[in-house]
């Protein structure tokens, strides 16, 4: 019986896997059973082959998704960006749809070395566990599977801020209301335990806990940071280094969110800096100094008439307006500015030329407004 058909079909007695495979033969049986009405085939599905040649040498950036915020948009997937060094992939944030976008970009899951999460808002982690539980459970359309990876992200905030405007509000999971990256991953593993346990027994899938090494990023002890002092002035510090990259981080201000990180990747081909979600930040400018490419978030709310006061307050306290972002890139002496994590609360579809014009004010470098699945070559190697 096909559960995706719209036409009425008689209920069929369930077949055991042994009966199906012995009667019809291997994988062909599975394909046949998935066809609706017994007449459709899976011609609509296609295998998207990775293009290793496009990323085999040099430093590349691919914007998998460029949408800001939780709202589901048709034109843009959730925020996620791949940095590729000599074929090895480092992922910054895992927004909505990023596992699918990863394949569409021509990337191999087996090439994924590490994931870096800027902060724990849902729009930055919506697909995070999908990389583990889906890309890691069995070969995908590309024929490869996730290898064990390292994950880096914020630790626990320690406590929650008060409600905007005052008053009382409920607390989800009061026994652990501020889980960091490690706890979040473990809690996801527990939530998916039944699926994982069945796949491990029925299909030989790996234990998802063996596919990740999760690191809560420790803030240097001399930095007086906390949930009430989220981004004190600080020098960047090294989070990770391997044979391809040195990754540094700094705290950036994102409203009440703590910790919230910006990341810089230094390679033999050049550097790329990711702002994460931030309002104006001296820490970011220090981190991004003379970077080859600065990938920075931006919003437009000028002229917006339908934004609630509390939402507008969050936007302006947590983000940089596109009209002001050029000055940030100029102060950082960034060679190129790429806008992503894009939120326009005034005009749809996005007026790209207008945005690029706004972002160019006060900036002498090149400005690009990224779209989904856009490939930027920083250095061909």
KAJOWO-V657432 format. One record per helix or strand. SS is the DSSP state (h for helix, s for strand). FROM is the first residue (numbers start at 1). LEN is the number of residues. Records with the same first field share a line. If there is no record, write none. Layout:
SS: FROM-LEN + FROM-LEN
This chain:
h: 17-17 + 36-3 + 52-4 + 98-7 + 109-3 + 122-4 + 128-6 + 181-11 + 193-10 + 208-3 + 282-6 + 309-10 + 325-8 + 352-9
s: 59-7 + 67-1 + 78-1 + 80-6 + 88-5 + 112-5 + 149-6 + 212-6 + 226-1 + 229-1 + 237-5 + 246-6 + 254-1 + 257-1 + 261-7 + 270-5 + 293-8 + 321-1 + 336-9 + 366-4 + 374-6
